[in-house]
Structures are given as structure tokens and as C-alpha cells.
């Protein structure tokens, strides 16, 4: 009876995935510094809940984000989802129009 060594086969994809994760987490994004009011670069692994992240055209998205504002007409933003699900698909989103949100919160 021959027992193949499957350990080597499973370690390679895991090591490859870890290397890919390290490379992604080392990418940088512009994050608002609340003390100075300016955007500074920070690695993706150091972005925290509540941080305000500025994205520019054709930039990668570091995490699940809420679109507060867009420079496009009517607050549109198009996102390609190929890194999420492997399919090349473009999804359009609207910003939440933060000014209207603040006004409606004051009325209640």
C-alpha cells in the first residue's frame, strides 16, 4: 500500500495565501488624522473601525467601507468586485449624502 504525502500539497497553498495576505495588508491608504485634519498614509492592517479613508480613481479598497461622499455626479461610485469573488463585475453605489443625513437627524 502506498500512502502519498499530502502534507506538502496543502502547505504550499497555505504559504502562498499567507504571503498574499501580507502583501495586501502592507498596501497603503489615505486615512484622515482627526487631530490635524489632514490625510496621512497608513497600511491597510492599521485601518480601524471609524477611520475616514479617502479613495481615488482606480484605487483598491482596503476594507468594508461606507461611501460618505463621491466627487461623481449624483454621488455615484463604481466598484469592480473581481478581488472579492473572482468574477469581473462592476457594481455601482450611491453615497449616503452626509449633509441630508445630518439634517434629518436634527429633525428627530
N, C-alpha and C positions, 0 to 999 in steps of 0.2 A: 504494500500500500504506500502510495506517495502522498505526502502532505505538503502542499505548496506553502511557501512563506508569504502570507498575505500582509504581514505587518509592514513591510517596505512599501507596498502598494498604497496603503492607507495613510502612511506618514507623509508621503510626497504631496498629495493634495492638501493636507492639513498645513504643512510648512508653507506651501505656496499661498494658501489663504491667509496665513499669519503675516507673511511678507506683504501681501496686497493690503491687508488691514493697516499695517504700519505705514505704508506709503500713503494711503488715504488719510489717515489721522495726522500725518505730517503736513498735509496741504494747509494753505493759509487762507484766511478770510478777513475781511474788514469788519471789526466789531467796535461799536460805539463805547467810548470810555465815558461813563457818567460824570466823572469828576472834572474832566477837561472839555467835554462836549465835542471831542474830535474822534475820528475813526482811526484805530490802530490795527495792525496786523496781528492775528493770533492764530495758532494752529487749531485745526478742527477739534482735536482732542481736548482743547481748553475752552471750548464754547460751552456755556452753561444755560440752563433754562432762564429765560428772562433777558438774555443778551439781545441787543438790536444788531442785526447783521445787514451790511449793505452788499447787495449783489449787483453785478454789472452784466451787460450783454455777453452771452456765451460763457458765463462762469458756471462752475459746478456748485451744487447746493450741498452744504455740509450736513444738514440735519432736517428734521421736520420743522418747517417754519410757517408762520402766519404772515401772509402778504399784507403789510400795513399800507404800503403806497407803491405806486408804479408811475414811471415817467411816461408811459404809453397812454395814448388817448383812451378815455373811459376806464382807466385803471387795469388794463389787461396785462397779462403775463403768460407767456407760452413756455412750457417745460417739457423737455424730452425725457421720457421715462426709461430709456434703454438700460441705464445703470441699475434701476430698481428691479425690473422684471425680465430683462433680456430682449424685449421687443422694442423696435424703434417706433415709438408712438409719441405724438405731441399733444399735450393736454393744455388747455387754456384756463386760466384762473383770473378772477377779479380781485382787486384789493378790497379791504373791508371799509374803505373810506373813513379813516380815523376821525375826521372832523365831524361827520354826521353821527358817528358812534358817540363822541363826546357830547354833542348837543342832545341826543336822545337820552343819555344818562342823566343829564342835568334836569330834564323834564320830569323824570320819575322820582 
